[in-house]
């Protein structure tokens, strides 16, 4: 996503202290409706700050690229380059003059446009008007497209000098093959060279439509004002149609190992397999289970075994990344190249034992306390809440997701975690990608 996506602004310490001390029911109330044009809206009213955060999400990420690899990223980036009578400098200057922050970009699942503004009408009204113009009247200037094309080509060249980027690209391609998630979000040199303004316009007209949009709003305004705001910023969108469902991710039938030669002192390692989609009934059990295994930083089992006891890596972690369809479960580490084979073997051994046995009683209890105790801090600002709203709406999660998060974690026992891990993670069928000076498995 573009680097100018909004940063978060923390709520005052007093508000955070109250939240930490409040009962579970204190999670923010989410209101939902649909605009006259067909865009879904989720809204949280909060008067903690005289500000508003808006996130407009479209099912228009790189999974919708088809064979035009990179078109979602190019379209998302070009939104800030011209709209109505504004050029890129005019857009930037206008938002800056209003004290507003504007962001735009695309990921694998979604394209996102964001705005943060003070609620003073003299500042908010023109900011909303400009946002509506960007969404409804983008111009996609030819000179900006050519400049962006050059920047994307340079970025692709830069990836060839980044072992981490090479590992990620190889991992997703091996994991997803010809599924849309295997497509390179930033394209290839050939695809970027071939993209045209007509391609950008076609992508925008198909996917940046009201029925394919989710508007998340958090801020100091009431329901009536929020309804008017949502209508205003989506007024220029055509109704369109919701994007079709993505194909399911096929299961990994056999293990896959791949090495990419790269002249570096360290070897980058990625190990994983297709995991879960958003809304999966096993999500909370797997989230709890992974927290103990590799998701809790230096306290995780992987960190203790690989980093602390053996000194084989400065950092090692694992996580599930749920997406519209099954996102990856993956283990990440960097290690000295002459230790890569040993580190890989240790990761494989720990994963096999962990899946077979599940977390210990102490690991499970610690993870549950850590997750539930830290959850209030994950929703302690408007910026964090609007991010959750966008996720809830985009992936069709229940509106009580935040309200019942802690309850759902506390309802899970160690046996359920162990059962979910055994059913959903197969240590014998993993994609293993290494990027370094030699194949660590081949000596």
Buried (B, 14 or more C-beta within 10 A) or exposed (E): BBEBBBEBBBBEEEBBEEBBEEEBEBBBBBBEBEBEBBBBBBBBBBEBBEBBBBBBBBBBBBBBBEEBBBBBBBBBBBBBBBBBEBBBEBBBEBBEEBEBBBBBBBBBBBBBBBBBBBBEEEBBEBBBBBBBBBBBEBBBBEEBBEBBBEEBBEBBEEBEEBBEBBBBBBBBBBBBEEBBBBBBBBBBEEBBEBBEBEBBBBBBEBBBBBBBBBBBBBBBBEEEBBBEBBBBBBBBBBEBEBBEEBEEBEEBEEBBBBBBEBEBEBBBBBBBBBBBBBEBEBBBBBBBBBBBBBBBEEBBBBBBBBBEEBEBBEBBBBBBBBBBBBBBBBBBBBBBBEBBBBBBEBBBEBBEEBBEEBBEEEBBEBBBEBBBEEBBEBBBBBBBBBBBBBBBBBBEBEBBBBBBBBEBBBEBEBEBBBBBBEEBBBBEBBBBBBBBBBBBEEE
